[in-house]
Amino acid sequence: MYPDIAEIIIHVPKELESERGELERKLRELVEFEVKRNKIIKFFEGLMEGTRQLSEKEVVEFSRKFKEAGVNELRDEGLLLQP
């Protein structure tokens, strides 16, 4: 899944032992969500790097460019669903 991945061992009470598969799936989803969340944060930090106070016109232009470029890039990274 990911090249550099650490292993985590979780102890589960006996009453949840029958749900092990479901718990593993949910934990994988949680980890994937966190990876995507971190990518989105880095993406926005990159966009905001070196920014200053923007005028209303600049905000509108920035929004337009973000929709064109940003959304496509996030889709390419698998961070947004395809329309």
N, C-alpha and C positions, 0 to 999 in steps of 0.2 A: 504494500500500500504506500508507505512512505519510506524513503531510503534510510534515514536515521531515525529509528523508532525505539523507544524505551519500552520495557515491559513493566506492567503494574500487576501485582497480585492482590486480589480482593477476596476476603473471606466472607462467605455468605452463610447465613443461618440455615440450618437443615430444612426449615419449612419453605425456603425459597429454592431449594436444590432442584426441584422439578421445573423451575422456570429459568434455569441456567442459560439455555439458548437465547431466550428472549432478553434476558439481562445483558448478555454479551452483545447482542444486536444493538440494544439501546446505548450501551457504552461506546460502541464503535461510532454510532451516529453522533453522540455527544462530542467525541474527539474530532470527527470530520467537521462538525459545526464550528468548533473552536479554531481549527486550522483555517477554515474559510473566513471566519470573523477576523482573525489576525491578518489575513491577506487584505481584507477590505479596509481595515484600519491603516495598514501600511500604504495602500493605494491612496486613501484620502490624505494621509500625512504627506505623501509625495505631491499631491495636487496643491496642498496648502503651503508647501515649502516656499519661503520667500514672499509670501503674500503680504499685502498691506490693506488698509481700509479701502474698500471698493465703492465706486459710485453706483447709483441705481442702474445706469446704462451698462456698466461693467459687469454687474451681477447678472443682468439679463443675458449678456453675451456669454459669460462664463457658464450659465445654466444651459444655454443652447449647445455650446461646445461639449459640455459634460455629457449631455444626452447623446450627442453624436459619437464621441470617442469613448467616454467612460463606460457607458452601458455596454458597448460592443466589447471592450476589453474585459469587463466583468463577466460577460457571457462566455468569452473565449476561455477564461479561467475556470468556468463552471460555477461561478458564484451567483449567477442569476439564471433563471429558467428561460428557455427559448420561448418566444411569443407563440 
